[in-house]
């Protein structure tokens, strides 16, 4: 099955690039509300499921035991830019659970945020694991290891109690036997299990259930602190600041997952070629196309469905747009 075009890039009045992909919108009963493309094909959700990986941190009692604030729970769900506030919160999480930065097994990279990266270079510093965009998630996993009474060493391995707990939680939520699914290694070294878009969307619809206390707490934390989930100028932060009733999270290689708690809907999307710029306008298009918003919210979401394509002189040379424009 050839997936449909979900985003286009124009230049000089013609379409220069087309991005194909698939998406599914489901309710908690498994009913498909809207879909395009091969939604039964398995994809790696990557960082789009960080909220699911955070669930055991809350459900196990680790978040309460170590006094994690909403800001810290939001960082557990983050692919952050490595800005000073992100580092501050990650350090706090480590300290509260009695863990050291040396316990991290996520690897180091430069901050994504340009000003923070330049400041680190000017100070003569080197990238640290704390700068890793997943350092909040890993601080949560280290706290979970403490709560489970497990040796934190090797907490990123698929057979570690931390990852087994996460796999059990995700599998039940999405109706998937993850032990029977392909398992890869994510950029931050934790396992990433492949599953169909249909099942990912089902999991996020269930995550949106107002009676699901742990999920409700995570959603509330992210709504209160959307900056923690990404950072300055980032799509995820901007769209959740603009429309607080939506929960969205990107994953590498053109994946997006979302839920709409007031409507009980879950969404999963994959851009075939992994283009983030296409996935962003595509998920905005899916969201804006659902009849669950106020007129103001819909207008705001419509604004995220397209944006100018700028060259290095900041001249507008084209457009990045979702396919429904």
TILOBA-58326 format. One record per residue (C-alpha): x, y, z; residue in one letter. Coordinates in steps of 0.25 Angstrom, whole numbers. Example, Ala and Ser with C-alpha at 12.3 -4.5 7.8 and 13.67 -1.06 7.14 Angstrom:
# TILOBA-58326
<atom><east>49</east><north>-18</north><up>31</up><palum>a</palum></atom>
<atom><east>55</east><north>-4</north><up>29</up><palum>s</palum></atom>
END
This chain:
# TILOBA-58326
<atom><east>0</east><north>0</north><up>0</up><palum>x</palum></atom>
<atom><east>5</east><north>14</north><up>-4</up><palum>x</palum></atom>
<atom><east>3</east><north>24</north><up>7</up><palum>x</palum></atom>
<atom><east>-3</east><north>37</north><up>3</up><palum>x</palum></atom>
<atom><east>4</east><north>51</north><up>2</up><palum>x</palum></atom>
<atom><east>2</east><north>57</north><up>16</up><palum>x</palum></atom>
<atom><east>11</east><north>69</north><up>14</up><palum>x</palum></atom>
<atom><east>17</east><north>78</north><up>3</up><palum>x</palum></atom>
<atom><east>28</east><north>88</north><up>1</up><palum>x</palum></atom>
<atom><east>26</east><north>99</north><up>-9</up><palum>x</palum></atom>
<atom><east>37</east><north>108</north><up>-16</up><palum>x</palum></atom>
<atom><east>35</east><north>118</north><up>-27</up><palum>x</palum></atom>
<atom><east>20</east><north>115</north><up>-28</up><palum>x</palum></atom>
<atom><east>21</east><north>99</north><up>-30</up><palum>x</palum></atom>
<atom><east>22</east><north>87</north><up>-21</up><palum>x</palum></atom>
<atom><east>37</east><north>84</north><up>-19</up><palum>x</palum></atom>
<atom><east>35</east><north>72</north><up>-9</up><palum>x</palum></atom>
<atom><east>24</east><north>63</north><up>-5</up><palum>x</palum></atom>
<atom><east>24</east><north>55</north><up>8</up><palum>x</palum></atom>
<atom><east>16</east><north>42</north><up>9</up><palum>x</palum></atom>
<atom><east>11</east><north>36</north><up>22</up><palum>x</palum></atom>
<atom><east>0</east><north>30</north><up>30</up><palum>x</palum></atom>
<atom><east>-8</east><north>34</north><up>42</up><palum>x</palum></atom>
<atom><east>-19</east><north>28</north><up>51</up><palum>x</palum></atom>
<atom><east>-29</east><north>34</north><up>60</up><palum>x</palum></atom>
<atom><east>-36</east><north>25</north><up>70</up><palum>x</palum></atom>
<atom><east>-45</east><north>25</north><up>82</up><palum>x</palum></atom>
<atom><east>-43</east><north>17</north><up>94</up><palum>x</palum></atom>
<atom><east>-52</east><north>6</north><up>89</up><palum>x</palum></atom>
<atom><east>-43</east><north>4</north><up>77</up><palum>x</palum></atom>
<atom><east>-52</east><north>10</north><up>67</up><palum>x</palum></atom>
<atom><east>-45</east><north>17</north><up>56</up><palum>x</palum></atom>
<atom><east>-50</east><north>31</north><up>55</up><palum>x</palum></atom>
<atom><east>-41</east><north>35</north><up>44</up><palum>x</palum></atom>
<atom><east>-29</east><north>29</north><up>37</up><palum>x</palum></atom>
<atom><east>-21</east><north>30</north><up>24</up><palum>x</palum></atom>
<atom><east>-10</east><north>20</north><up>19</up><palum>x</palum></atom>
<atom><east>-4</east><north>7</north><up>25</up><palum>x</palum></atom>
<atom><east>-8</east><north>8</north><up>40</up><palum>x</palum></atom>
<atom><east>-6</east><north>-7</north><up>42</up><palum>x</palum></atom>
<atom><east>9</east><north>-5</north><up>38</up><palum>x</palum></atom>
<atom><east>18</east><north>-6</north><up>50</up><palum>x</palum></atom>
<atom><east>27</east><north>7</north><up>53</up><palum>x</palum></atom>
<atom><east>36</east><north>10</north><up>64</up><palum>x</palum></atom>
<atom><east>30</east><north>21</north><up>72</up><palum>x</palum></atom>
<atom><east>43</east><north>26</north><up>78</up><palum>x</palum></atom>
<atom><east>41</east><north>38</north><up>87</up><palum>x</palum></atom>
<atom><east>27</east><north>40</north><up>84</up><palum>x</palum></atom>
<atom><east>23</east><north>30</north><up>95</up><palum>x</palum></atom>
<atom><east>31</east><north>37</north><up>106</up><palum>x</palum></atom>
<atom><east>18</east><north>39</north><up>114</up><palum>x</palum></atom>
<atom><east>16</east><north>24</north><up>114</up><palum>x</palum></atom>
<atom><east>30</east><north>22</north><up>119</up><palum>x</palum></atom>
<atom><east>27</east><north>32</north><up>130</up><palum>x</palum></atom>
<atom><east>15</east><north>24</north><up>134</up><palum>x</palum></atom>
<atom><east>22</east><north>14</north><up>143</up><palum>x</palum></atom>
<atom><east>30</east><north>25</north><up>150</up><palum>x</palum></atom>
<atom><east>16</east><north>31</north><up>155</up><palum>x</palum></atom>
<atom><east>9</east><north>18</north><up>156</up><palum>x</palum></atom>
<atom><east>20</east><north>11</north><up>164</up><palum>x</palum></atom>
<atom><east>20</east><north>22</north><up>175</up><palum>x</palum></atom>
<atom><east>34</east><north>27</north><up>171</up><palum>x</palum></atom>
<atom><east>29</east><north>41</north><up>167</up><palum>x</palum></atom>
<atom><east>22</east><north>42</north><up>181</up><palum>x</palum></atom>
<atom><east>34</east><north>36</north><up>188</up><palum>x</palum></atom>
<atom><east>44</east><north>45</north><up>183</up><palum>x</palum></atom>
<atom><east>35</east><north>58</north><up>183</up><palum>x</palum></atom>
<atom><east>35</east><north>60</north><up>168</up><palum>x</palum></atom>
<atom><east>28</east><north>73</north><up>164</up><palum>x</palum></atom>
<atom><east>19</east><north>75</north><up>152</up><palum>x</palum></atom>
<atom><east>31</east><north>82</north><up>145</up><palum>x</palum></atom>
<atom><east>40</east><north>69</north><up>148</up><palum>x</palum></atom>
<atom><east>29</east><north>60</north><up>143</up><palum>x</palum></atom>
<atom><east>27</east><north>68</north><up>130</up><palum>x</palum></atom>
<atom><east>43</east><north>67</north><up>128</up><palum>x</palum></atom>
<atom><east>41</east><north>52</north><up>129</up><palum>x</palum></atom>
<atom><east>33</east><north>53</north><up>116</up><palum>x</palum></atom>
<atom><east>42</east><north>62</north><up>109</up><palum>x</palum></atom>
<atom><east>51</east><north>63</north><up>97</up><palum>x</palum></atom>
<atom><east>57</east><north>76</north><up>102</up><palum>x</palum></atom>
<atom><east>66</east><north>86</north><up>96</up><palum>x</palum></atom>
<atom><east>77</east><north>86</north><up>107</up><palum>x</palum></atom>
<atom><east>74</east><north>100</north><up>112</up><palum>x</palum></atom>
<atom><east>78</east><north>104</north><up>126</up><palum>x</palum></atom>
<atom><east>64</east><north>101</north><up>132</up><palum>x</palum></atom>
<atom><east>64</east><north>87</north><up>126</up><palum>x</palum></atom>
<atom><east>77</east><north>85</north><up>133</up><palum>x</palum></atom>
<atom><east>73</east><north>90</north><up>146</up><palum>x</palum></atom>
<atom><east>61</east><north>81</north><up>146</up><palum>x</palum></atom>
<atom><east>68</east><north>69</north><up>142</up><palum>x</palum></atom>
<atom><east>79</east><north>71</north><up>153</up><palum>x</palum></atom>
<atom><east>68</east><north>73</north><up>163</up><palum>x</palum></atom>
<atom><east>61</east><north>60</north><up>159</up><palum>x</palum></atom>
<atom><east>75</east><north>53</north><up>160</up><palum>x</palum></atom>
<atom><east>78</east><north>59</north><up>174</up><palum>x</palum></atom>
<atom><east>64</east><north>55</north><up>180</up><palum>x</palum></atom>
<atom><east>65</east><north>41</north><up>176</up><palum>x</palum></atom>
<atom><east>80</east><north>40</north><up>181</up><palum>x</palum></atom>
<atom><east>86</east><north>38</north><up>167</up><palum>x</palum></atom>
<atom><east>98</east><north>44</north><up>161</up><palum>x</palum></atom>
<atom><east>100</east><north>49</north><up>147</up><palum>x</palum></atom>
<atom><east>110</east><north>38</north><up>145</up><palum>x</palum></atom>
<atom><east>98</east><north>28</north><up>146</up><palum>x</palum></atom>
<atom><east>93</east><north>33</north><up>133</up><palum>x</palum></atom>
<atom><east>94</east><north>23</north><up>121</up><palum>x</palum></atom>
<atom><east>88</east><north>32</north><up>111</up><palum>x</palum></atom>
<atom><east>100</east><north>38</north><up>105</up><palum>x</palum></atom>
<atom><east>105</east><north>52</north><up>103</up><palum>x</palum></atom>
<atom><east>102</east><north>62</north><up>92</up><palum>x</palum></atom>
<atom><east>102</east><north>77</north><up>90</up><palum>x</palum></atom>
<atom><east>89</east><north>85</north><up>94</up><palum>x</palum></atom>
<atom><east>79</east><north>87</north><up>83</up><palum>x</palum></atom>
<atom><east>77</east><north>101</north><up>87</up><palum>x</palum></atom>
<atom><east>87</east><north>110</north><up>79</up><palum>x</palum></atom>
<atom><east>89</east><north>120</north><up>90</up><palum>x</palum></atom>
<atom><east>91</east><north>110</north><up>100</up><palum>x</palum></atom>
<atom><east>101</east><north>102</north><up>91</up><palum>x</palum></atom>
<atom><east>109</east><north>115</north><up>88</up><palum>x</palum></atom>
<atom><east>109</east><north>118</north><up>103</up><palum>x</palum></atom>
<atom><east>115</east><north>105</north><up>106</up><palum>x</palum></atom>
<atom><east>125</east><north>106</north><up>95</up><palum>x</palum></atom>
<atom><east>129</east><north>120</north><up>100</up><palum>x</palum></atom>
<atom><east>131</east><north>115</north><up>114</up><palum>x</palum></atom>
<atom><east>140</east><north>104</north><up>109</up><palum>x</palum></atom>
<atom><east>131</east><north>93</north><up>113</up><palum>x</palum></atom>
<atom><east>128</east><north>80</north><up>107</up><palum>x</palum></atom>
<atom><east>114</east><north>73</north><up>104</up><palum>x</palum></atom>
<atom><east>110</east><north>65</north><up>116</up><palum>x</palum></atom>
<atom><east>99</east><north>54</north><up>118</up><palum>x</palum></atom>
<atom><east>91</east><north>64</north><up>125</up><palum>x</palum></atom>
<atom><east>90</east><north>72</north><up>112</up><palum>x</palum></atom>
<atom><east>84</east><north>60</north><up>105</up><palum>x</palum></atom>
<atom><east>70</east><north>63</north><up>101</up><palum>x</palum></atom>
<atom><east>65</east><north>50</north><up>108</up><palum>x</palum></atom>
<atom><east>72</east><north>53</north><up>121</up><palum>x</palum></atom>
<atom><east>59</east><north>56</north><up>128</up><palum>x</palum></atom>
<atom><east>53</east><north>42</north><up>124</up><palum>x</palum></atom>
<atom><east>66</east><north>36</north><up>129</up><palum>x</palum></atom>
<atom><east>65</east><north>43</north><up>142</up><palum>x</palum></atom>
<atom><east>51</east><north>37</north><up>143</up><palum>x</palum></atom>
<atom><east>56</east><north>23</north><up>140</up><palum>x</palum></atom>
<atom><east>67</east><north>24</north><up>150</up><palum>x</palum></atom>
<atom><east>57</east><north>28</north><up>160</up><palum>x</palum></atom>
<atom><east>48</east><north>16</north><up>156</up><palum>x</palum></atom>
<atom><east>60</east><north>6</north><up>158</up><palum>x</palum></atom>
<atom><east>62</east><north>11</north><up>172</up><palum>x</palum></atom>
<atom><east>47</east><north>9</north><up>175</up><palum>x</palum></atom>
<atom><east>47</east><north>-5</north><up>169</up><palum>x</palum></atom>
<atom><east>60</east><north>-8</north><up>178</up><palum>x</palum></atom>
<atom><east>67</east><north>-11</north><up>165</up><palum>x</palum></atom>
<atom><east>82</east><north>-9</north><up>162</up><palum>x</palum></atom>
<atom><east>82</east><north>4</north><up>153</up><palum>x</palum></atom>
<atom><east>94</east><north>-1</north><up>145</up><palum>x</palum></atom>
<atom><east>89</east><north>-5</north><up>132</up><palum>x</palum></atom>
<atom><east>75</east><north>1</north><up>133</up><palum>x</palum></atom>
<atom><east>75</east><north>3</north><up>118</up><palum>x</palum></atom>
<atom><east>75</east><north>-11</north><up>115</up><palum>x</palum></atom>
<atom><east>63</east><north>-18</north><up>110</up><palum>x</palum></atom>
<atom><east>63</east><north>-29</north><up>121</up><palum>x</palum></atom>
<atom><east>65</east><north>-19</north><up>133</up><palum>x</palum></atom>
<atom><east>54</east><north>-18</north><up>142</up><palum>x</palum></atom>
<atom><east>52</east><north>-3</north><up>138</up><palum>x</palum></atom>
<atom><east>50</east><north>-7</north><up>124</up><palum>x</palum></atom>
<atom><east>42</east><north>-19</north><up>127</up><palum>x</palum></atom>
<atom><east>32</east><north>-10</north><up>135</up><palum>x</palum></atom>
<atom><east>31</east><north>0</north><up>124</up><palum>x</palum></atom>
<atom><east>29</east><north>-11</north><up>113</up><palum>x</palum></atom>
<atom><east>18</east><north>-17</north><up>122</up><palum>x</palum></atom>
<atom><east>11</east><north>-4</north><up>123</up><palum>x</palum></atom>
<atom><east>12</east><north>0</north><up>109</up><palum>x</palum></atom>
<atom><east>7</east><north>-14</north><up>104</up><palum>x</palum></atom>
<atom><east>-5</east><north>-14</north><up>112</up><palum>x</palum></atom>
<atom><east>-9</east><north>1</north><up>108</up><palum>x</palum></atom>
<atom><east>-7</east><north>-2</north><up>93</up><palum>x</palum></atom>
<atom><east>-12</east><north>-16</north><up>93</up><palum>x</palum></atom>
<atom><east>1</east><north>-21</north><up>88</up><palum>x</palum></atom>
<atom><east>10</east><north>-33</north><up>92</up><palum>x</palum></atom>
<atom><east>23</east><north>-25</north><up>91</up><palum>x</palum></atom>
<atom><east>31</east><north>-38</north><up>93</up><palum>x</palum></atom>
<atom><east>26</east><north>-42</north><up>80</up><palum>x</palum></atom>
<atom><east>30</east><north>-29</north><up>73</up><palum>x</palum></atom>
<atom><east>43</east><north>-24</north><up>67</up><palum>x</palum></atom>
<atom><east>51</east><north>-17</north><up>77</up><palum>x</palum></atom>
<atom><east>62</east><north>-6</north><up>73</up><palum>x</palum></atom>
<atom><east>71</east><north>3</north><up>81</up><palum>x</palum></atom>
<atom><east>67</east><north>17</north><up>82</up><palum>x</palum></atom>
<atom><east>77</east><north>29</north><up>81</up><palum>x</palum></atom>
<atom><east>78</east><north>30</north><up>96</up><palum>x</palum></atom>
<atom><east>80</east><north>14</north><up>97</up><palum>x</palum></atom>
<atom><east>67</east><north>10</north><up>103</up><palum>x</palum></atom>
<atom><east>59</east><north>0</north><up>96</up><palum>x</palum></atom>
<atom><east>48</east><north>4</north><up>85</up><palum>x</palum></atom>
<atom><east>38</east><north>-6</north><up>81</up><palum>x</palum></atom>
<atom><east>31</east><north>-5</north><up>68</up><palum>x</palum></atom>
<atom><east>16</east><north>-6</north><up>67</up><palum>x</palum></atom>
<atom><east>5</east><north>-2</north><up>58</up><palum>x</palum></atom>
<atom><east>0</east><north>13</north><up>57</up><palum>x</palum></atom>
<atom><east>-14</east><north>7</north><up>60</up><palum>x</palum></atom>
<atom><east>-9</east><north>2</north><up>74</up><palum>x</palum></atom>
<atom><east>-1</east><north>14</north><up>77</up><palum>x</palum></atom>
<atom><east>-14</east><north>23</north><up>75</up><palum>x</palum></atom>
<atom><east>-22</east><north>13</north><up>83</up><palum>x</palum></atom>
<atom><east>-12</east><north>15</north><up>94</up><palum>x</palum></atom>
<atom><east>-13</east><north>30</north><up>94</up><palum>x</palum></atom>
<atom><east>-28</east><north>29</north><up>94</up><palum>x</palum></atom>
<atom><east>-27</east><north>21</north><up>107</up><palum>x</palum></atom>
<atom><east>-17</east><north>30</north><up>112</up><palum>x</palum></atom>
<atom><east>-27</east><north>41</north><up>111</up><palum>x</palum></atom>
<atom><east>-37</east><north>35</north><up>120</up><palum>x</palum></atom>
<atom><east>-40</east><north>44</north><up>131</up><palum>x</palum></atom>
<atom><east>-41</east><north>33</north><up>141</up><palum>x</palum></atom>
<atom><east>-27</east><north>28</north><up>138</up><palum>x</palum></atom>
<atom><east>-21</east><north>36</north><up>150</up><palum>x</palum></atom>
<atom><east>-6</east><north>34</north><up>146</up><palum>x</palum></atom>
<atom><east>-8</east><north>39</north><up>132</up><palum>x</palum></atom>
<atom><east>-17</east><north>50</north><up>137</up><palum>x</palum></atom>
<atom><east>-5</east><north>55</north><up>146</up><palum>x</palum></atom>
<atom><east>5</east><north>54</north><up>134</up><palum>x</palum></atom>
<atom><east>-4</east><north>62</north><up>125</up><palum>x</palum></atom>
<atom><east>-7</east><north>72</north><up>136</up><palum>x</palum></atom>
<atom><east>8</east><north>74</north><up>138</up><palum>x</palum></atom>
<atom><east>11</east><north>76</north><up>123</up><palum>x</palum></atom>
<atom><east>-1</east><north>86</north><up>122</up><palum>x</palum></atom>
<atom><east>5</east><north>94</north><up>133</up><palum>x</palum></atom>
<atom><east>20</east><north>93</north><up>128</up><palum>x</palum></atom>
<atom><east>20</east><north>91</north><up>113</up><palum>x</palum></atom>
<atom><east>33</east><north>98</north><up>112</up><palum>x</palum></atom>
<atom><east>39</east><north>86</north><up>119</up><palum>x</palum></atom>
<atom><east>35</east><north>76</north><up>108</up><palum>x</palum></atom>
<atom><east>43</east><north>83</north><up>97</up><palum>x</palum></atom>
<atom><east>47</east><north>98</north><up>99</up><palum>x</palum></atom>
<atom><east>49</east><north>111</north><up>92</up><palum>x</palum></atom>
<atom><east>43</east><north>112</north><up>79</up><palum>x</palum></atom>
<atom><east>40</east><north>97</north><up>78</up><palum>x</palum></atom>
<atom><east>27</east><north>92</north><up>71</up><palum>x</palum></atom>
<atom><east>23</east><north>83</north><up>83</up><palum>x</palum></atom>
<atom><east>24</east><north>94</north><up>93</up><palum>x</palum></atom>
<atom><east>18</east><north>105</north><up>84</up><palum>x</palum></atom>
<atom><east>5</east><north>97</north><up>80</up><palum>x</palum></atom>
<atom><east>2</east><north>92</north><up>94</up><palum>x</palum></atom>
<atom><east>4</east><north>107</north><up>99</up><palum>x</palum></atom>
<atom><east>-5</east><north>111</north><up>88</up><palum>x</palum></atom>
<atom><east>-16</east><north>100</north><up>90</up><palum>x</palum></atom>
<atom><east>-14</east><north>95</north><up>104</up><palum>x</palum></atom>
<atom><east>-25</east><north>84</north><up>102</up><palum>x</palum></atom>
<atom><east>-16</east><north>76</north><up>93</up><palum>x</palum></atom>
<atom><east>-5</east><north>67</north><up>97</up><palum>x</palum></atom>
<atom><east>6</east><north>65</north><up>86</up><palum>x</palum></atom>
<atom><east>19</east><north>58</north><up>86</up><palum>x</palum></atom>
<atom><east>29</east><north>56</north><up>74</up><palum>x</palum></atom>
<atom><east>38</east><north>44</north><up>72</up><palum>x</palum></atom>
<atom><east>50</east><north>43</north><up>63</up><palum>x</palum></atom>
<atom><east>48</east><north>39</north><up>48</up><palum>x</palum></atom>
<atom><east>35</east><north>47</north><up>46</up><palum>x</palum></atom>
<atom><east>26</east><north>41</north><up>57</up><palum>x</palum></atom>
<atom><east>16</east><north>49</north><up>65</up><palum>x</palum></atom>
<atom><east>6</east><north>44</north><up>75</up><palum>x</palum></atom>
<atom><east>-5</east><north>52</north><up>82</up><palum>x</palum></atom>
<atom><east>-17</east><north>51</north><up>90</up><palum>x</palum></atom>
<atom><east>-29</east><north>60</north><up>92</up><palum>x</palum></atom>
<atom><east>-34</east><north>57</north><up>106</up><palum>x</palum></atom>
<atom><east>-47</east><north>65</north><up>106</up><palum>x</palum></atom>
<atom><east>-51</east><north>57</north><up>93</up><palum>x</palum></atom>
<atom><east>-45</east><north>44</north><up>97</up><palum>x</palum></atom>
<atom><east>-37</east><north>42</north><up>85</up><palum>x</palum></atom>
<atom><east>-23</east><north>37</north><up>82</up><palum>x</palum></atom>
<atom><east>-14</east><north>40</north><up>69</up><palum>x</palum></atom>
<atom><east>-2</east><north>34</north><up>63</up><palum>x</palum></atom>
<atom><east>5</east><north>38</north><up>51</up><palum>x</palum></atom>
<atom><east>17</east><north>34</north><up>43</up><palum>x</palum></atom>
<atom><east>24</east><north>42</north><up>32</up><palum>x</palum></atom>
<atom><east>30</east><north>31</north><up>23</up><palum>x</palum></atom>
<atom><east>43</east><north>39</north><up>20</up><palum>x</palum></atom>
<atom><east>45</east><north>43</north><up>34</up><palum>x</palum></atom>
<atom><east>44</east><north>58</north><up>31</up><palum>x</palum></atom>
<atom><east>41</east><north>65</north><up>44</up><palum>x</palum></atom>
<atom><east>36</east><north>78</north><up>37</up><palum>x</palum></atom>
<atom><east>26</east><north>70</north><up>29</up><palum>x</palum></atom>
<atom><east>21</east><north>62</north><up>42</up><palum>x</palum></atom>
<atom><east>19</east><north>75</north><up>49</up><palum>x</palum></atom>
<atom><east>10</east><north>81</north><up>39</up><palum>x</palum></atom>
<atom><east>3</east><north>68</north><up>37</up><palum>x</palum></atom>
<atom><east>0</east><north>66</north><up>51</up><palum>x</palum></atom>
<atom><east>-6</east><north>80</north><up>52</up><palum>x</palum></atom>
<atom><east>-14</east><north>77</north><up>40</up><palum>x</palum></atom>
<atom><east>-20</east><north>64</north><up>46</up><palum>x</palum></atom>
<atom><east>-23</east><north>72</north><up>59</up><palum>x</palum></atom>
<atom><east>-29</east><north>83</north><up>52</up><palum>x</palum></atom>
<atom><east>-38</east><north>74</north><up>44</up><palum>x</palum></atom>
<atom><east>-45</east><north>68</north><up>56</up><palum>x</palum></atom>
<atom><east>-58</east><north>74</north><up>60</up><palum>x</palum></atom>
<atom><east>-55</east><north>75</north><up>75</up><palum>x</palum></atom>
<atom><east>-50</east><north>89</north><up>76</up><palum>x</palum></atom>
<atom><east>-55</east><north>103</north><up>79</up><palum>x</palum></atom>
<atom><east>-55</east><north>112</north><up>67</up><palum>x</palum></atom>
<atom><east>-43</east><north>119</north><up>74</up><palum>x</palum></atom>
<atom><east>-35</east><north>106</north><up>76</up><palum>x</palum></atom>
<atom><east>-38</east><north>102</north><up>62</up><palum>x</palum></atom>
<atom><east>-33</east><north>115</north><up>56</up><palum>x</palum></atom>
<atom><east>-20</east><north>114</north><up>64</up><palum>x</palum></atom>
<atom><east>-18</east><north>100</north><up>60</up><palum>x</palum></atom>
<atom><east>-20</east><north>104</north><up>45</up><palum>x</palum></atom>
<atom><east>-8</east><north>113</north><up>47</up><palum>x</palum></atom>
<atom><east>1</east><north>102</north><up>51</up><palum>x</palum></atom>
<atom><east>-3</east><north>94</north><up>38</up><palum>x</palum></atom>
<atom><east>6</east><north>103</north><up>29</up><palum>x</palum></atom>
<atom><east>18</east><north>112</north><up>31</up><palum>x</palum></atom>
<atom><east>27</east><north>120</north><up>21</up><palum>x</palum></atom>
<atom><east>40</east><north>114</north><up>16</up><palum>x</palum></atom>
<atom><east>51</east><north>124</north><up>18</up><palum>x</palum></atom>
<atom><east>65</east><north>124</north><up>12</up><palum>x</palum></atom>
<atom><east>78</east><north>128</north><up>20</up><palum>x</palum></atom>
<atom><east>74</east><north>143</north><up>17</up><palum>x</palum></atom>
<atom><east>61</east><north>141</north><up>24</up><palum>x</palum></atom>
<atom><east>54</east><north>143</north><up>11</up><palum>x</palum></atom>
<atom><east>41</east><north>135</north><up>9</up><palum>x</palum></atom>
<atom><east>43</east><north>126</north><up>-3</up><palum>x</palum></atom>
<atom><east>32</east><north>116</north><up>-1</up><palum>x</palum></atom>
<atom><east>23</east><north>109</north><up>8</up><palum>x</palum></atom>
<atom><east>23</east><north>96</north><up>17</up><palum>x</palum></atom>
<atom><east>8</east><north>92</north><up>17</up><palum>x</palum></atom>
<atom><east>-1</east><north>80</north><up>22</up><palum>x</palum></atom>
<atom><east>-8</east><north>73</north><up>11</up><palum>x</palum></atom>
<atom><east>-22</east><north>78</north><up>14</up><palum>x</palum></atom>
<atom><east>-19</east><north>93</north><up>11</up><palum>x</palum></atom>
END
